């Protein structure tokens, strides 16, 4: 099993740990400390040693930040975790805050007093965060100061060791572009920016640029490494040579030298001695790197990581790999759903057994490298928690009359998948069918859109919400995120979100996953992955328009659909999609599975 159902989050010790942190801060002459949910690489998923926020507070979400003062403590989470945070943290010790509506900078400005010193770990905050929090401190008459060592590490006696998993080369047959060509493009970007060198800190950017994969972070095939790319010298990849097998080392050494991780600071200082102009992404790179470079005499040029956009725009080989991965994953999903429909009515299933079985069907493909995230396996009220993580302690039975939601995905060498399906066990209520159909309408209408070049995900997000909005409903998360190619399941820069301004480009793979959540009762989400296609002419039109190709192949629960709420165009799309799912997957299924799929994809009429 790639997924563990152990209770990783608990607030039982948080009061004691926060007290210990406050005592340590007093020893260091600090009045408070910022605790982000991040590591030195600023990735969404972190290794066990970097789960400082979870260890301190009990909160296990993938995004969050806490501020601990001597007489106050707050934890900031976004809309995905507003329910979860109240269930996981000790609210007698910490006050949950909405990350967007009441951001940390505002809290700092309103809660710090003149003369106080708020500390931070410069390896865990980006330059942009330090600038923002420093400004808030100054408004309060306080001071933001770097800590020499992380005070949580000082009190975390059994902190796990840093990972050092094996490195593998990503073959050209799946990468579609050589590392040499990628690095050449990066150097051209540096020249355009007037930079002599680039420091890369994001693990998936490094994995993409050097065509390598790793296993340092659960569910993400990346290595926790750093890199320096210079115009006039071979690139430098900072990771222990002992982790790299011969075939991967041979591939890497064609384009880069392999340097000891401990020498990274020395090489940054050398850039300073050379008076280099160094490109650094202030939104992602740790403040510590900027400080080392500046103190050594380098000029820091703030520039978006040049790997982010080309990594998001998949090449032809990567898109073909994504299609193959989704076909394989669709077969596993149909086998799971066939099993689920047979077993669930008997009342013997629970959230853990369902998630375990689904992972087993994916493993049976013989191609599963990892799951792409911990499966969100939620029954009844747990389905209403958008990023619910099932544990042995929280495990609920899947009972008749309840909705079951499973959001899951897989890592295959040719592609990353992410799919959500919501099913009913027994008979749904009229309210369930209404909400489900409105979510489905939103997913379909976003899928069917045609849009001109220059359109952003923010321009399109409303299409997924319109049917909910007309009934006075909404969901408190983005409609979709970018997805990597055997890389991170959450990948920037493009997304379907109210605030997104990134221009959608052909080759980008994104999720389309509107939802609805009734706290304490049920939740609904329907998710397919789509790839942006090249613009095409529309008969009678004047401009070519992009369109979205659906990659995900899996039926949508017909029992939850109120067909009378759907338009003829929406029903036509759904029936055509189900016909495609049936025709593409049924040849790989056994007799019982094929019979189930035929019924699950039968035509729906108003």
C-alpha positions as CSV (number, residue, x, y, z in Angstrom):
1,X,0.0,0.0,0.0
2,X,1.2,3.5,-0.9
3,X,-1.4,5.0,1.4
4,X,-1.3,4.8,5.1
5,X,-4.4,5.1,7.3
6,X,-2.5,5.8,10.4
7,X,-3.6,8.8,12.6
8,X,-0.9,11.2,11.5
9,X,-2.6,14.3,13.0
10,X,-3.5,14.8,16.6
11,X,-4.0,17.9,18.7
12,X,-3.6,16.0,22.0
13,X,0.0,17.3,22.5
14,X,-0.4,20.7,20.8
15,X,-0.9,22.7,24.0
16,X,2.2,21.1,25.5
17,X,4.3,21.6,22.3
18,X,3.2,25.2,21.9
19,X,4.1,25.9,25.5
20,X,7.6,24.3,24.8
21,X,7.9,26.5,21.7
22,X,7.1,29.6,23.6
23,X,9.7,28.8,26.2
24,X,12.3,28.3,23.5
25,X,11.3,31.6,21.9
26,X,11.8,33.3,25.2
27,X,15.3,31.8,25.5
28,X,16.1,33.2,22.1
29,X,14.6,36.6,22.9
30,X,11.8,36.3,20.3
31,X,8.2,37.3,21.0
32,X,6.7,35.0,18.3
33,X,7.4,32.6,15.5
34,X,5.9,31.9,12.0
35,X,5.3,28.3,11.3
36,X,4.6,27.6,7.6
37,X,3.5,24.3,6.1
38,X,6.6,24.2,3.9
39,X,10.1,22.9,3.5
40,X,13.2,24.5,1.9
41,X,11.8,23.8,-1.5
42,X,8.3,25.3,-1.0
43,X,6.5,22.2,-2.5
44,X,2.9,21.5,-1.6
45,X,3.9,18.0,-0.3
46,X,6.7,17.7,2.2
47,X,8.7,14.9,3.7
48,X,8.1,13.8,7.3
49,X,10.9,15.8,8.8
50,X,9.3,19.1,7.5
51,X,5.8,18.4,8.9
52,X,6.5,21.0,11.6
53,X,3.0,22.6,11.4
54,X,1.3,19.2,11.8
55,X,3.6,18.2,14.6
56,X,2.9,21.4,16.5
57,X,-0.8,21.9,15.9
58,X,-2.3,18.6,14.7
59,X,-3.5,20.2,11.4
60,X,-2.7,17.8,8.5
61,X,-3.8,19.8,5.4
62,X,-1.5,20.5,2.5
63,X,-1.5,24.3,3.0
64,X,-1.5,26.4,6.0
65,X,0.5,28.7,8.3
66,X,0.5,29.4,12.0
67,X,1.8,32.3,14.1
68,X,2.7,31.6,17.7
69,X,3.0,34.5,20.1
70,X,3.5,34.5,23.8
71,X,-0.2,35.3,24.5
72,X,-1.9,34.4,21.2
73,X,-1.8,31.8,18.4
74,X,-3.5,31.6,15.1
75,X,-3.6,29.1,12.2
76,X,-4.5,30.2,8.7
77,X,-6.1,27.9,6.1
78,X,-7.9,28.3,2.8
79,X,-11.4,27.4,2.0
80,X,-10.6,23.7,1.4
81,X,-9.8,23.2,5.1
82,X,-12.2,25.5,7.0
83,X,-14.0,22.4,8.4
84,X,-11.0,20.2,8.8
85,X,-9.0,22.7,10.8
86,X,-11.7,23.1,13.5
87,X,-11.8,19.3,13.8
88,X,-8.0,18.8,14.1
89,X,-6.6,21.7,16.1
90,X,-7.2,22.5,19.8
91,X,-9.3,25.7,19.4
92,X,-8.7,26.5,23.1
93,X,-5.1,27.1,22.2
94,X,-5.3,28.3,18.6
95,X,-7.7,30.4,16.6
96,X,-8.4,29.3,13.1
97,X,-8.4,32.1,10.5
98,X,-9.4,32.1,6.8
99,X,-6.2,32.6,4.8
100,X,-7.9,34.8,2.2
101,X,-10.4,36.7,4.2
102,X,-8.1,37.3,7.2
103,X,-4.6,36.8,5.9
104,X,-1.5,36.5,8.1
105,X,-0.2,39.9,7.3
106,X,-3.4,41.6,8.5
107,X,-3.3,39.5,11.7
108,X,0.3,40.5,12.3
109,X,-0.5,44.2,11.8
110,X,-3.5,44.0,14.2
111,X,-2.0,41.7,16.9
112,X,1.7,42.6,17.3
113,X,2.7,45.4,19.6
114,X,5.4,48.0,19.2
115,X,8.9,46.7,19.9
116,X,8.0,43.0,19.5
117,X,10.3,40.6,17.5
118,X,8.6,38.1,15.3
119,X,11.0,35.4,14.1
120,X,11.0,33.2,11.0
121,X,13.1,30.5,9.4
122,X,14.6,32.1,6.3
123,X,14.8,28.6,4.6
124,X,11.0,28.2,5.0
125,X,9.7,31.6,3.8
126,X,10.0,33.0,0.4
127,X,11.4,36.4,-0.4
128,X,7.9,37.6,-1.2
129,X,6.5,36.3,2.1
130,X,9.3,38.0,4.0
131,X,8.7,41.3,2.3
132,X,4.9,41.1,3.0
133,X,5.3,40.0,6.6
134,X,8.1,42.5,7.2
135,X,5.9,45.3,6.0
136,X,3.1,44.3,8.3
137,X,5.5,44.1,11.3
138,X,6.7,47.6,10.6
139,X,3.2,48.9,10.5
140,X,2.7,47.5,14.0
141,X,6.0,49.0,15.2
142,X,7.4,45.4,15.5
143,X,10.3,43.7,13.8
144,X,10.5,40.6,11.6
145,X,13.8,38.8,12.3
146,X,15.4,35.6,11.0
147,X,16.1,32.8,13.4
148,X,19.6,31.2,13.3
149,X,18.1,27.8,13.8
150,X,14.5,26.6,13.6
151,X,13.2,26.6,17.2
152,X,10.7,23.8,16.4
153,X,13.6,21.6,15.4
154,X,15.2,22.5,18.8
155,X,12.3,20.9,20.7
156,X,11.2,18.1,18.3
157,X,13.2,15.4,19.9
158,X,12.2,12.5,17.5
159,X,12.1,14.5,14.3
160,X,12.5,12.2,11.3
161,X,15.6,12.2,9.2
162,X,15.7,13.9,5.8
163,X,15.0,11.5,2.9
164,X,17.5,10.2,0.4
165,X,15.6,8.0,-2.0
166,X,17.0,6.7,-5.2
167,X,17.0,8.7,-8.4
168,X,15.8,7.5,-11.8
169,X,16.1,8.9,-15.2
170,X,12.9,9.7,-17.1
171,X,13.4,8.2,-20.5
172,X,13.1,10.4,-23.6
173,X,10.3,8.2,-24.9
174,X,8.1,9.6,-22.0
175,X,9.7,13.0,-21.5
176,X,9.5,13.9,-25.2
177,X,12.4,16.4,-24.9
178,X,16.0,16.0,-23.9
179,X,17.4,17.6,-20.8
180,X,20.1,19.2,-23.0
181,X,17.4,20.9,-25.1
182,X,15.5,22.1,-22.0
183,X,18.6,23.6,-20.5
184,X,19.4,25.3,-23.7
185,X,16.0,26.9,-23.7
186,X,16.5,27.9,-20.0
187,X,19.8,29.6,-20.9
188,X,18.0,31.6,-23.6
189,X,15.5,32.8,-21.1
190,X,18.3,33.8,-18.8
191,X,20.0,35.8,-21.6
192,X,16.7,37.6,-22.3
193,X,16.4,38.5,-18.6
194,X,20.0,39.7,-18.5
195,X,21.0,37.0,-16.0
196,X,24.3,35.0,-15.8
197,X,22.8,32.2,-13.7
198,X,19.7,30.7,-12.3
199,X,19.0,29.0,-9.0
200,X,16.3,26.3,-9.1
201,X,14.6,25.3,-5.9
202,X,11.3,23.7,-6.9
203,X,11.7,19.9,-6.9
204,X,9.4,19.4,-9.9
205,X,11.2,22.0,-11.9
206,X,14.5,20.3,-11.3
207,X,12.9,16.9,-12.1
208,X,11.6,18.3,-15.4
209,X,14.7,20.2,-16.4
210,X,17.1,17.3,-15.8
211,X,14.6,14.5,-16.8
212,X,15.0,12.7,-13.5
213,X,12.5,11.4,-11.0
214,X,12.8,10.6,-7.3
215,X,11.0,9.3,-4.2
216,X,11.8,11.8,-1.4
217,X,8.2,13.1,-1.1
218,X,5.2,10.8,-0.8
219,X,3.1,10.5,-4.0
220,X,5.3,12.9,-5.9
221,X,8.2,11.4,-8.0
222,X,10.7,14.2,-7.1
223,X,14.0,14.5,-5.4
224,X,14.7,17.2,-2.8
225,X,17.6,18.8,-4.7
226,X,18.8,22.2,-5.7
227,X,20.4,23.3,-8.9
228,X,22.4,26.2,-10.4
229,X,22.4,26.8,-14.1
230,X,25.0,29.2,-15.5
231,X,25.4,30.6,-18.9
232,X,29.1,29.8,-19.2
233,X,29.5,26.5,-17.3
234,X,27.8,23.1,-17.0
235,X,24.7,23.1,-14.8
236,X,25.2,21.9,-11.2
237,X,22.9,19.5,-9.5
238,X,23.2,19.4,-5.7
239,X,22.4,15.9,-4.4
240,X,24.3,13.0,-2.8
241,X,26.0,11.0,-5.5
242,X,25.3,7.8,-3.5
243,X,21.6,8.1,-4.3
244,X,22.1,8.0,-8.1
245,X,22.4,4.7,-9.9
246,X,24.8,4.4,-12.8
247,X,22.3,4.8,-15.6
248,X,20.8,7.9,-14.1
249,X,24.2,9.3,-13.3
250,X,25.3,8.8,-16.9
251,X,22.3,10.7,-18.1
252,X,22.8,13.5,-15.7
253,X,26.5,13.9,-16.3
254,X,25.8,14.6,-20.0
255,X,24.4,17.9,-19.0
256,X,25.5,18.7,-15.4
257,X,28.0,18.1,-12.6
258,X,26.8,16.4,-9.5
259,X,27.7,18.4,-6.4
260,X,27.5,17.5,-2.7
261,X,24.5,19.2,-1.1
262,X,26.7,20.7,1.6
263,X,28.6,22.7,-1.0
264,X,25.5,24.6,-2.2
265,X,26.2,27.7,0.0
266,X,29.8,27.8,-1.2
267,X,28.7,27.9,-4.8
268,X,26.2,30.7,-4.1
269,X,29.0,32.7,-2.5
270,X,31.1,32.1,-5.6
271,X,28.4,33.6,-7.7
272,X,28.6,36.6,-5.4
273,X,32.4,36.8,-5.9
274,X,31.9,36.6,-9.6
275,X,29.4,39.6,-9.3
276,X,26.9,37.4,-11.2
277,X,23.4,38.5,-12.0
278,X,21.3,35.6,-10.6
279,X,17.8,34.8,-11.5
280,X,15.6,33.8,-8.6
281,X,11.9,33.2,-8.3
282,X,10.9,35.4,-5.3
283,X,7.5,33.6,-5.1
284,X,9.1,30.2,-4.5
285,X,12.8,30.5,-3.5
286,X,13.7,30.7,0.2
287,X,14.7,34.0,1.5
288,X,17.9,32.4,2.8
289,X,19.2,32.0,-0.8
290,X,18.5,35.6,-1.7
291,X,20.4,36.7,1.4
292,X,23.4,34.6,0.8
293,X,23.7,35.8,-2.8
294,X,23.2,39.4,-1.9
295,X,25.6,39.4,1.0
296,X,28.2,37.7,-1.2
297,X,28.0,40.5,-3.9
298,X,25.6,39.0,-6.5
299,X,22.7,40.9,-8.0
300,X,19.4,39.0,-7.6
301,X,17.0,39.3,-10.6
302,X,13.5,38.4,-9.6
303,X,12.1,36.3,-12.4
304,X,9.5,33.6,-12.6
305,X,11.0,30.1,-12.5
306,X,11.6,29.5,-16.3
307,X,10.6,25.9,-16.0
308,X,7.1,26.4,-14.7
309,X,5.4,27.4,-18.0
310,X,7.1,25.0,-20.4
311,X,6.6,22.2,-17.8
312,X,2.9,23.0,-17.9
313,X,2.7,23.0,-21.7
314,X,2.9,19.3,-22.4
315,X,4.6,18.2,-25.6
316,X,3.1,15.7,-28.0
317,X,4.8,12.7,-26.4
318,X,3.6,13.7,-22.9
319,X,0.0,14.2,-24.1
320,X,0.1,10.7,-25.7
321,X,1.4,9.4,-22.5
322,X,-1.4,11.1,-20.6
323,X,-4.0,9.5,-22.9
324,X,-2.5,6.0,-22.3
325,X,-2.3,6.6,-18.5
326,X,-6.0,7.6,-18.4
327,X,-7.1,4.7,-20.5
328,X,-5.3,2.3,-18.0
329,X,-6.6,4.2,-15.0
330,X,-10.1,4.2,-16.5
331,X,-10.1,0.4,-16.6
332,X,-9.0,0.2,-13.0
333,X,-11.8,2.7,-12.0
334,X,-14.5,0.7,-13.8
335,X,-13.3,-2.5,-12.1
336,X,-13.5,-0.7,-8.8
337,X,-16.9,0.7,-9.4
338,X,-18.2,-2.7,-10.5
339,X,-16.9,-4.1,-7.2
340,X,-18.3,-1.2,-5.3
341,X,-21.8,-1.5,-6.7
342,X,-21.8,-5.2,-5.9
343,X,-20.5,-4.9,-2.3
344,X,-21.7,-1.6,-1.0
345,X,-25.5,-2.3,-0.7
346,X,-24.7,-5.1,1.8
347,X,-23.3,-2.5,4.3
348,X,-20.0,-4.2,4.7
349,X,-17.7,-1.5,3.2
350,X,-16.1,1.4,4.9
351,X,-13.9,4.3,3.8
352,X,-10.6,2.4,4.4
353,X,-11.6,-0.8,2.7
354,X,-12.9,1.1,-0.4
355,X,-9.7,3.1,-0.7
356,X,-7.6,0.0,-0.2
357,X,-9.5,-1.9,-2.9
358,X,-9.1,1.0,-5.4
359,X,-5.4,1.1,-4.9
360,X,-5.3,-2.6,-5.5
361,X,-7.1,-2.3,-8.8
362,X,-4.5,0.3,-9.9
363,X,-1.7,-1.9,-8.7
364,X,-3.2,-4.8,-10.8
365,X,-2.3,-2.8,-13.9
366,X,1.3,-3.7,-13.3
367,X,2.2,-0.1,-14.1
368,X,1.5,1.8,-10.9
369,X,4.5,3.7,-9.6
370,X,2.7,5.5,-6.8
371,X,-0.7,7.0,-6.1
372,X,-0.7,10.7,-6.9
373,X,-2.1,11.8,-3.4
374,X,-3.8,10.2,-0.5
375,X,-7.2,9.1,-1.7
376,X,-10.1,11.2,-0.4
377,X,-12.5,8.4,0.6
378,X,-15.5,10.0,2.3
379,X,-18.8,8.6,3.2
380,X,-21.8,10.6,4.3
381,X,-20.7,13.7,6.3
382,X,-17.1,13.1,5.5
383,X,-17.8,13.6,1.8
384,X,-18.6,17.2,2.8
385,X,-14.9,17.8,3.8
386,X,-13.2,18.7,0.4
387,X,-9.8,17.4,1.5
388,X,-10.8,14.8,4.0
389,X,-8.1,12.2,4.9
390,X,-9.5,8.9,6.2
391,X,-7.7,7.3,9.1
392,X,-8.3,4.3,11.2
393,X,-9.8,6.6,13.8
394,X,-12.1,8.5,11.5
395,X,-13.1,5.5,9.3
396,X,-16.9,5.5,8.6
397,X,-19.1,2.7,7.3
398,X,-20.5,3.3,3.8
399,X,-24.2,2.9,4.5
400,X,-27.3,2.7,2.3
401,X,-28.9,6.1,1.6
402,X,-25.5,7.8,1.8
403,X,-23.3,9.4,-0.7
404,X,-19.8,8.1,-1.1
405,X,-17.1,10.4,-2.7
406,X,-13.7,9.1,-3.8
407,X,-11.1,11.5,-5.1
408,X,-8.0,9.6,-6.2
409,X,-5.2,9.3,-8.7
410,X,-2.2,7.4,-9.9
411,X,1.4,8.0,-10.9
412,X,2.4,6.0,-14.0
413,X,5.6,6.6,-15.9
414,X,3.7,8.0,-18.8
415,X,1.3,10.2,-16.9
416,X,-0.4,11.4,-13.7
417,X,-4.1,10.9,-13.1
418,X,-6.6,12.6,-10.8
419,X,-10.3,11.7,-10.8
420,X,-13.3,12.2,-8.5
421,X,-16.5,10.2,-8.6
422,X,-19.5,10.6,-6.3
423,X,-21.8,7.6,-5.9
424,X,-25.0,6.8,-4.1
425,X,-25.6,3.7,-2.2
426,X,-29.3,2.9,-2.4
427,X,-31.8,5.7,-3.2
428,X,-30.7,9.4,-3.3
429,X,-32.8,12.2,-1.9
430,X,-34.3,14.8,-4.2
431,X,-31.8,17.3,-2.7
432,X,-28.9,15.1,-3.5
433,X,-30.0,14.7,-7.1
434,X,-30.5,18.4,-7.5
435,X,-27.1,19.3,-6.1
436,X,-25.3,16.5,-8.0
437,X,-26.9,17.6,-11.3
438,X,-26.0,21.2,-10.8
439,X,-22.4,20.2,-10.2
440,X,-22.5,18.0,-13.3
441,X,-23.9,20.8,-15.4
442,X,-21.0,23.0,-14.3
443,X,-18.4,20.3,-15.2
444,X,-20.0,19.8,-18.6
445,X,-20.3,23.5,-19.4
446,X,-16.7,24.2,-18.6
447,X,-15.7,21.1,-20.7
448,X,-17.7,22.3,-23.7
449,X,-16.4,25.8,-23.8
450,X,-14.6,27.3,-26.8
451,X,-12.3,30.2,-26.1
452,X,-9.9,32.5,-27.9
453,X,-6.1,32.8,-27.3
454,X,-5.3,34.9,-24.3
455,X,-8.2,33.5,-22.2
456,X,-7.4,32.6,-18.6
457,X,-8.8,30.1,-16.2
458,X,-10.2,33.0,-14.3
459,X,-12.3,34.0,-17.3
460,X,-13.8,30.5,-17.5
461,X,-14.3,29.6,-13.8
462,X,-17.9,31.0,-13.7
463,X,-19.1,28.3,-16.2
464,X,-18.5,25.6,-13.5
465,X,-20.5,27.6,-10.9
466,X,-23.4,29.1,-12.8
467,X,-25.9,26.3,-12.2
468,X,-25.0,26.4,-8.5
469,X,-25.2,30.2,-8.3
470,X,-28.7,30.3,-9.8
471,X,-29.8,28.2,-6.8
472,X,-27.9,30.3,-4.3
473,X,-25.1,27.7,-3.9
474,X,-21.3,27.7,-4.4
475,X,-18.1,25.8,-3.5
476,X,-15.2,27.3,-1.6
477,X,-12.3,26.0,-3.6
478,X,-10.9,26.5,-7.1
479,X,-12.5,24.6,-10.0
480,X,-9.3,23.1,-11.2
481,X,-5.6,22.9,-11.1
482,X,-2.8,22.0,-13.5
483,X,-1.5,18.4,-13.5
484,X,2.1,17.2,-14.2
485,X,3.4,14.5,-16.5
486,X,4.5,11.8,-14.0
487,X,5.1,14.7,-11.7
488,X,3.1,16.7,-9.2
489,X,-0.7,16.2,-9.3
490,X,-1.0,19.9,-8.4
491,X,1.0,21.9,-10.9
492,X,1.1,25.6,-11.8
493,X,0.8,28.1,-13.2
494,X,-2.6,27.7,-14.9
495,X,-5.8,26.7,-13.1
496,X,-9.6,27.2,-13.2
497,X,-10.1,29.7,-10.4
498,X,-11.9,33.0,-9.9
499,X,-8.6,34.9,-9.4
500,X,-6.4,33.2,-12.0
501,X,-4.9,35.3,-14.8
502,X,-2.6,32.8,-16.5
503,X,-3.3,32.5,-20.2
504,X,-4.3,29.0,-21.1
505,X,-2.1,27.4,-23.8
506,X,-2.4,24.3,-25.9
507,X,-0.9,21.3,-24.1
508,X,-1.8,22.4,-20.6
509,X,-3.5,19.6,-18.6
510,X,-6.0,20.7,-15.9
511,X,-8.6,19.3,-13.6
512,X,-12.2,20.3,-14.0
513,X,-13.8,19.6,-10.6
514,X,-16.7,21.7,-9.3
515,X,-18.4,20.5,-6.1
516,X,-21.0,21.1,-3.5
517,X,-20.7,20.4,0.2
518,X,-23.4,20.3,2.9
519,X,-21.6,20.3,6.1
520,X,-22.4,17.3,8.3
521,X,-24.5,15.6,5.7
522,X,-23.0,14.9,2.3
523,X,-20.6,16.3,-0.4
524,X,-20.4,16.1,-4.2
525,X,-17.5,16.5,-6.6
526,X,-17.2,15.4,-10.2
527,X,-13.7,15.6,-11.7
528,X,-12.3,14.9,-15.1
529,X,-8.9,16.0,-16.4
530,X,-8.8,17.9,-19.7
531,X,-6.0,19.0,-22.0
532,X,-6.1,22.4,-23.8
533,X,-6.1,21.8,-27.6
534,X,-4.8,24.0,-30.4
535,X,-7.3,26.6,-31.7
536,X,-9.6,25.5,-34.5
537,X,-11.9,27.3,-36.9
538,X,-15.6,27.2,-36.1
539,X,-17.9,27.1,-39.2
540,X,-19.2,30.7,-39.8
541,X,-16.8,32.1,-37.1
542,X,-14.1,34.7,-37.5
543,X,-11.5,33.5,-35.0
544,X,-10.1,30.1,-34.2
545,X,-10.9,28.9,-30.7
546,X,-9.2,26.6,-28.2
547,X,-11.1,23.6,-26.9
548,X,-10.8,21.1,-24.1
549,X,-10.2,17.4,-24.8
550,X,-11.3,15.1,-21.9
551,X,-8.7,12.6,-20.8
552,X,-10.5,10.9,-18.0
553,X,-12.5,7.8,-18.9
554,X,-15.0,6.7,-16.3
555,X,-18.8,6.7,-16.0
556,X,-20.7,9.3,-13.9
557,X,-23.3,7.9,-11.6
558,X,-26.6,8.1,-13.5
559,X,-28.7,7.4,-10.4
560,X,-27.8,10.9,-9.0
561,X,-28.8,12.8,-12.2
562,X,-32.0,14.7,-12.4
563,X,-32.3,14.8,-16.2
564,X,-35.1,17.4,-16.2
565,X,-32.6,20.0,-14.9
566,X,-30.2,19.4,-17.9
567,X,-30.4,21.0,-21.3
568,X,-30.5,19.0,-24.5
569,X,-26.8,20.0,-25.2
570,X,-25.7,18.9,-21.8
571,X,-27.4,15.5,-22.1
572,X,-26.0,15.1,-25.6
573,X,-22.5,15.7,-24.2
574,X,-23.0,13.2,-21.3
575,X,-24.4,10.5,-23.6
576,X,-21.6,11.0,-26.1
577,X,-19.0,10.8,-23.3
578,X,-20.5,7.7,-21.8
579,X,-20.5,6.1,-25.3
580,X,-16.9,6.9,-25.6
581,X,-16.1,5.5,-22.2
582,X,-17.9,2.3,-23.0
583,X,-16.4,1.8,-26.4
584,X,-12.8,2.5,-25.3
585,X,-12.8,0.5,-22.1
586,X,-15.1,-2.5,-22.5
587,X,-12.7,-4.5,-24.7
588,X,-10.3,-4.8,-21.7
589,X,-13.0,-5.9,-19.2
590,X,-14.3,-9.3,-18.2
591,X,-17.9,-10.3,-18.8
592,X,-19.3,-9.0,-15.5
593,X,-17.4,-5.7,-15.7
594,X,-18.4,-5.1,-19.3
595,X,-22.1,-5.8,-18.3
596,X,-21.9,-3.3,-15.5
597,X,-20.2,-0.7,-17.7
598,X,-22.9,-1.1,-20.4
599,X,-25.6,-0.3,-17.8
600,X,-23.6,2.5,-16.2
601,X,-23.2,4.2,-19.6
602,X,-26.7,3.7,-20.9
603,X,-28.4,6.7,-22.6
604,X,-30.1,9.2,-20.4
605,X,-33.1,11.1,-21.6
606,X,-35.0,14.1,-20.2
